[in-house]
Amino acid sequence: MPITLRHVSHVYQPGTPFEWRALDDVSLEIPEGQFWGIIGATGSGKSTLIQHMNGLLKPTSGQVLVDGIDLASRGADLKQVRRKVGLVFQYPEHQLFAETIYEDVAFGPRNLKLDAAEVERRVLRAMELVGLDESFRSRSPFGLSGGQARRVALAGVLAMEPKVLILDEPTAGLDPRGREEILSLVSSFPKLGMTVVLVSHSMDDVAQLADHVVVMHRGRVHMQGTPADLFKRKEELEAIGLGVPAAAELVDRLRKRGWTLPDGIVTLDQAVHAILAAMGKGGAAR
Amino acid sequence: MNLQALTIGQYYPGNSALHRLDPRTKILAILIMSVAIFLPTNWIGYVVMTAVTLISVLLSQVPIKFILRGLKPILILMLITTVFNAFLTPGEVAFSVGPCEVTWEGLRLSAVATVRLVLLVITASLLTLTTSPILLTDGLEQLLRPLAPLGVPSHELALMMTIALRFIPTLIEEADRIMKAQAARGADFQSGNLIARAKGLIPVMVPLFVASFRRADELATAMEARGYRGGKGRTKMRSLTFSTSDFVTLAFLGVLLAALIWMRIAA
């Protein structure tokens, strides 16, 4: 299920004083089975961009192809596309509405007109994936903790069994433990055969999880590449109000003080190994 | 459905002569105009009123497209009044359509009703187009203040209006987001019969209500945390002041109104 964007531009409220070009000539090719990260400052067009990937927004100009189907073409079955491309919005727990968690998670599969047994199988599987046991089944989705509510909302999208999962800031507003839970969950999705697109403010999360990172700036693709390549360009990232992961920053500062450390360190684990190696070497020399 | 395109209050940001007028002047001007529009007894009066309205439109520097957009909702109303007036007014027959007769008096009445309605809607929309909602409620509060001894809670009314106006875009945005999120889960808001569609809105309405109550609660807490204790003894950051152009505008409209009343009495 590759997703291809060709010269996509999107203008909100064209022809009024509120006209706003949120996307400007964006071309991307997301191959199947990869984990992509999208980073950018607030207002850089990230949210607009991902809403094009399942046809919630139509490009003002340009083309969006999902599995080779042009989403703007007349014959495009958007329901089919949305069943394959799952989208988890920011604060997804704000969209919970049903009386029980089971009912809420079942909303998606029921919209797919699946039979009751299949709905039940999918709901239970999704709940299990996000770590909610049977005891949650008939509880109300209101009055859960922040992390639990978010996992319910995630289960609601996972129950659609999408091939591509797009997540917009899935850890926003969670406590460290909730963050950790959601991140380890998200990191397990590629193993389930899903293509994942993660929108995030956190360079650390993206560095740790993504195979490929897209940097958005003022509605354009500013840079893209592997985390190791991208986070080498610290000055460029800082110029547009972003930064590098804490591990990369640490390595950079140590280097400035005369340490010899290898290139392309972006995660905590990599940094620990490199620093230990350097210290070991230093110790041996002394 | 594109909820973003739905703008209520329709403020058109700008810095024209009309934008700069004191909101109280503009509210009073609308009141005077809406009386004046019904006063003329002959066509000269209507020409004058039309001219005043057109000059206001030009002074506002609002594109004519936005003004005309305001007229769209009353098109049907205009059509109905025109038809009823034309056919049902007794008098000298101008021409007949089958058994129905159209009279000269009827045509004249239709024309007058249409002109009045159009002028009324244009002047009223000029107020909201050139005055930001905040200024509008500020102006309203000040104008209502003299009525406080009669028990009119001007501050509370203005505050309610401000909060309501302030949250319209927020709620629209929220509704838009929730609809998209449910659409991403395969919800369909467009197809099916009325009952199916109404049922389809439950997944939107419930989260919207939950969010509204949460917001109201947060707002109340935030206001209390900042020491809000009602309107008593409150001062304004932006106090409204009348300038020369406000006096000129009001004087002109006052003279216009007086002249029209005099003409009406004389006739």
Chai-1 contact restraints between the chains, C-beta under 6 A:
chainA,res_idxA,chainB,res_idxB,connection_type,confidence,min_distance_angstrom,max_distance_angstrom,comment,restraint_id
A,P17,B,P13,contact,1.0,0.0,6.0,A-B,restraint_1
A,L56,B,K180,contact,1.0,0.0,6.0,A-B,restraint_2
A,R82,B,A184,contact,1.0,0.0,6.0,A-B,restraint_3
A,R82,B,G186,contact,1.0,0.0,6.0,A-B,restraint_4
A,L87,B,A184,contact,1.0,0.0,6.0,A-B,restraint_5
A,F89,B,A181,contact,1.0,0.0,6.0,A-B,restraint_6
A,H94,B,P207,contact,1.0,0.0,6.0,A-B,restraint_7
A,Q95,B,I178,contact,1.0,0.0,6.0,A-B,restraint_8
A,Q95,B,A181,contact,1.0,0.0,6.0,A-B,restraint_9
A,Q95,B,P207,contact,1.0,0.0,6.0,A-B,restraint_10
A,F97,B,P203,contact,1.0,0.0,6.0,A-B,restraint_11
A,F97,B,V206,contact,1.0,0.0,6.0,A-B,restraint_12
A,F97,B,P207,contact,1.0,0.0,6.0,A-B,restraint_13
A,F107,B,R185,contact,1.0,0.0,6.0,A-B,restraint_14
A,G108,B,R185,contact,1.0,0.0,6.0,A-B,restraint_15
A,G108,B,G186,contact,1.0,0.0,6.0,A-B,restraint_16
A,N111,B,G186,contact,1.0,0.0,6.0,A-B,restraint_17
A,N111,B,A187,contact,1.0,0.0,6.0,A-B,restraint_18
A,L112,B,G186,contact,1.0,0.0,6.0,A-B,restraint_19
